[in-house]
Amino acid sequence: METEQLHAQDAYLRSAEAKVLRIHGERGLVLDRTLFFAAGGGQPGDTGFATRADGTRLAIVDTAYLPDRSAIVSTLAEGSQLPAPGESLHLTLDWERRFKLMRMHTACHLLSVVCPFPVTGAAVGEEESRVDFDIPEADVDKADVTARLMAFVSADHPVFTRSITDAELDANPGLVKSVNVRPPRGSGHIRLVCIGENGAVDAQPCGGTHVRSTAEIGLIHVGKIEKKGRSNRRFRLRFGSPSV
Ligand SMILES: [Zn+2]
């Protein structure tokens, strides 16, 4: 991986210095390091801006991996000036948006604890997230799920990451809750996101960004549970209290 991912160690970083390695395509920036999360695992790519030495701001509208995951590319807004390879940039994250995504993403982990069924899809959004579960019986009530989610939020459980080996993951296949997304192999280590003391509430492989305690999620509720196919249920998570 050409791009060091500062946010993997500290999801609360809001700005950082980086150097341009090269321009990818028409307006893709490949940097030596970044704090912009590259889209993956249902979480969208980060946005923000890069400031040049002369003070010019370059808007970053999306961040993604190259298809072979060898580097991260931040896409500049259309019509942007292009910095030169070797140039230093000051990166600033759209923190307001990212923090909402971190809160939502962590809430999706809690939802998979409240609903311990295989996850068949997920999309984290700023205002609404959706998680699809394979639930054979439609015996789920959104008020009940919301109450149990909020109990985890109020309990203010710590959220932290630890690294396990591929072999440890193989010995604990139950850690993987997603049917379609397999944790990346090959590096020998897998990043496990844990909730609660020693991961007592939950532990699952994930490369996303999360809040450091469940209380930071704040008020959240299940806005809707839709039936998508015979055994598929789509849950929509929204911030705030349920509107009665
Ligand atoms: Zn996650």
Residues whose N, C-alpha, C, O or C-beta is under 5 A from the ligand:
A	BS01	ZN	H105 C206 G208
